[in-house]
Amino acid sequence: MPLPALTTHHLSKAYGPVQAAQDVSLTVQAGQTLALLGPSGCGKSTVLRMVAGLERPDTGRVEVGGRDVTALPPEARHLGLVFQDYALFPHLSVLDNVAYGPRMRGAARAGAHRRAQEALALVNLPELAARKPGQLSGGQAQRVALARALATNSPLLLLDEPLSNLDERLRAELRGDLRDLFTRVGAGVLLVTHDQREALALAGQVAVMRAGQLVQTGVAREVFDRPATAWVAAFLGWPNVLGRGGGQALLVPEDAVRLGEGDAFSVTSRQVTEAGETVTVAHVLGPLTLNLSAREARLLDGAGLRLEVDEGRLRTVADDRG
């Protein structure tokens, strides 16, 4: 069995009294994308910087392709890195920007340019090789930064909030392109993001981070469908996390609610959305928030809505939101 593209063993990092990362252990297999997902300030970028060699961990170990790189500088770690701000050299052409990594690793100019052209073709930008970064759109700059990482032929790619500087239309377009690209390249990918949709669209595995610690790790779809705690559910966008007291919370999956059946309940608030309406219903379980399509919104009867909850689909989890 091939060695993992990345393994971190109990990484910890403090800045003075602030524990930015604590006991973080991750594995990314070759050809696998893992999203390190969490709110701003939770320590996920610190973990990426320790993997990249930009920060030295206080404790723990980093292995890339089975090789202990904890004490090595970034350029000796054999990984490709895409920063949030792309970090392109403004005075170099696109081709020379992309060729920079291979050149730094000892490739001759002709060979580095050949690999740069191959990488630009992978991101569908071969015609922009002669431009300068200042002549690129945001989406083009993002692709060039990715091509620069790909040109190193590294077994591990690190991406730090790669789509955060783009508008929503471009983000949606590039999410699909990036997933296809990761599949074709076959490298291990560690993606740092605060965006739940981005994590689910791009990654097969997800590690959720809170206040410096990993709180849930697993197959992306399973983590989103079965959050381990109330905090994870709320962070992942579950609309109905109902406090039960005694340190417990009730999770109500959206598809556990059948509309137009059962008893009628009062609607306490309504908000029109592009897709239909978002309403809050005074249900016996607690206030339920429901996103209704335009067709489902027709079921609203004045200030009421008839619905039934499949109680067999409800889950009780620890309420760790405090």
N, C-alpha and C positions, 0 to 999 in steps of 0.2 A: 504494500500500500504506500503511495507517495506521501512524503512528509507534508505537514500543513504549511501553507504559505506563511501563516503567522500564528505564533503562540505567545501570549503574555502570561507570566506567572506572578500573581500577587503583586501587581504594580501599585505603589503608593507614592504620593507626592504632596508635600505641604508647602505653603508659602506663608512663613510666619505661623500665626495661630490658625490659619485657614487650611483645612484638609481638603485639597482640591480633588484628589483621587485616593481611594482606599481599597486595597486588596482586590484589584481588578484583574481577573483571569479570563482571557478570551482565546478562542481558536477560530481561525479562518482557513478553510480548506482551499486547495487549488481549484480554481473555477467557481468558487463560491463568493457571493456578496453578503457581507454582514453589515447591517446598519446599526451604528451606535447612536441611539435615539434618546433625547432628553431635553428638558427646558434649558434656556440660556443660563449659564453659570453653574451647571451641574457637574462640570469637570470633563466632559467628553472630548473637548479640544485638547485638554491637558494630556489625556490618554494618547490621542493621536500624535501629539508633539513628542511624547516619550517614545512611541514606536518609531517615529521618524528620526530620532536622535537630536531633536531641537531642545529637549529638556532631559536632564539626567534624573531618573527615578531615585527617590530616597531608599526604597527597597524594591525588590522584585527583579525580574529578568525578561528580556525580549528575545525571541527567536524568530528569524526569517528563514523559511525553508529548512528548518532544523538547525540553523547555525546561530549560536549565541552572539548577538550583535550589541548587547547592552552597553559595552564600553567603546563601541565604534562610532566615528563621526557619521553624519548623514550620508556623505558621498560614498562611504564604504559599505552601506547597508543593502545595496541592490534593491531599491524600491523606487517607485514613481510617486510623486507628490503633486496634488492639485490644490492650490490654496484658494481661499474664498475670494481674494481679490485678483486671482490669476497670476500676479507677479511676473508679467512678461517684461522683457528688456525693451524699453521704448526705442533704443537706437539700433536694434537689430531687426532684420527682416523676419517675417513669419518663419521662413525656412531655417534661418540661423537660430531663432528662438527654439524651434523644435529639435534642431540638431545639437543644442547645447549639452543635453544630458549625455548622449553618446560621446561627444568630444571630451567631456570631463572624465569619462571612463576610458579614455585612451584610443578611441576610434579615430582613424584617419579622416581628413575632411571629406573626401569623396564617399567613404563608407557611411559617415555620419549623415551626410546629405541624402544618401540613398535611403537610409532608415527613416529620416525625417519625411521624405516624400511618401514613403509607404504609410507612415503614421497619419499624415495629412489626408491620404486617400481613405484610410479607415474612418476618419471623422467627416468625410465628404467635403473637404476644403482644398483639394490639390491646386485649384486655380488661384489661391490667395498667397502662394508661397513668397511672392516678391513684395507684398505689402508690409507696411510697418504697423505695429499694434495700434497706433493712433488712428489708423484708417479702418479699424474693425468695429462692427457692432458688438453689443454685449454678448449675444449668442455666439458670434464668430470667435470672440476672444476666449470664451469658455471652451469652445471646441479646440482652439489652438493650445490652450493650457493642457487639455486632456491629451492632445497629440504629443506634446512634449513629454508627458509622463509615459505614454505608450512607446515612444521611440527608444526608451531605455531597455525595452524587452524585459522589464522587471517581473519577477514572479508575484509581486505584491504592489497594488496600487492603493494609495491613501488619498481620500477626497474629503476636504474640510468644507462643509456647507457649499457644495459646488454650484448650486442653482440659486442661492439666496439673493444675488444681485440682479436677477432677471425678473421681468414682469411675468404675470401669471400665464399669459398665453405662451411665452417662450418656455417657461418652466414645464408646462404640460407637454409641449412638443418635444423637449429634450429628454424628459423622463423616459418616453418610449424609445428614443434613439439610444440612450445610455444603456438601458437594459439589454437591447440587442447587441450593442457593442461589447459589453462585459461578457456576454455569452460567446461571442466570436473570439475574443482575445484569450480567454481561458485562464487569466491571472486571478489570484485571490484579491478581493476588493474589501477594504475597510472604509465605510462611508459614514462620516459624522454629520448628523442633521438634527434639527429641532422639528422638522416638518413630518408629521405622521403620514401624509399621503405620499411623500417622496420615499420614505422608508418602505412602505408597502409596495409601491410601484417598482422600486429598484432592487430590493434585497430579498433573498430567500430566507435569511436568518436575521433576527432582531435581538439586540441587547438593550434593554431600557435602563437608563441611568438616572439616579436621583441623589443629589447632595453628595457626589463623589463616589457613590456605591452602585453596583449593579443590583437591580431589584427583580428583574425577570429576563431570561434569555431563552430563545427557542426558535422554532420555525415561525416565520413572520405571520402567516395567516393564523396559526394557532395562538400566538401571543395576542393578536388583535381580537380573536374570537373568545379567548378564555383568559382574560387578565387575572393575575394572581391576587391582586388587592384592589381596594377602592381607589387608591391614588393612581395606580396604573390604569385602571378603567377610565377615570376622569381625564387623565392626561392623553389617553389614546382616543378620546372623543366620544366615549359612551355618554349619551344624553341622560340616562336614567340610572343614577347611582344613589340609592335611597338609604339614609342612615337608619339603623335599627337599634342603636344603643348597645351598651355592653361590648363596645369595640367591634361591632359587626355592621356590615352594609349589604344591601340587596341589590343585585345587578339584574336589570330588566332588559334583555336583548330586544332590539327594535322589531325583529321578526317574530317575537313571542306575542305581539299585540295584533289581534284580529279585529279589523275595523268593520263597522256595520253589523256586528253581532252582539249578543248579550245585552247588558244593561246600559242605560244612558247616563253619562256623567257630565257635570258642569264643565264648560270651557272657561278658564279664568283669564287667559290671555291669548291673543292672536297676532301674528305678524306675517304679512305677505312677503313671499320670497319669489325669486325668479322661477323656481320649480313648482311653487304652489303656496302652501302656508305652513308655518310652524306654530303649533298650539300647545298650551299647557292645560291638562285635564286634572280635575280634582278627583283622583281615583282613591279607592279605599287603601291601596298600598302606599299611597303618597302621591305628590304631584308628578304626573307623567308628562314629559315633553315628547311630542310626536311631530315628525316632519311629513306633511301630507302632500302628495302630488296634486296637480290640478284636478285630476279625476277623483281622488280620495277626498279632496276638500268639499266636493259636492255632498258628502255624507254629513257635513255639519248641519245641524238642525237648530237654527237660532243660536242659543248659548249652550247647546249640548252636543255630545257626540256619543254614539253607541259603539261600545267596544267590549272585547273580552280578552283577558290575559291568560295565556297558557302557563299555569303556575308550575308545570313540570319543567319548563325551560328556565326558571329563575335560579339564580345561584347566590349563595351567601358567602361572603369573603370578609377578610379582616378589614376593618375601617382604619386605615393608617393616614388619613388626610390631615389630621391635626399636626 
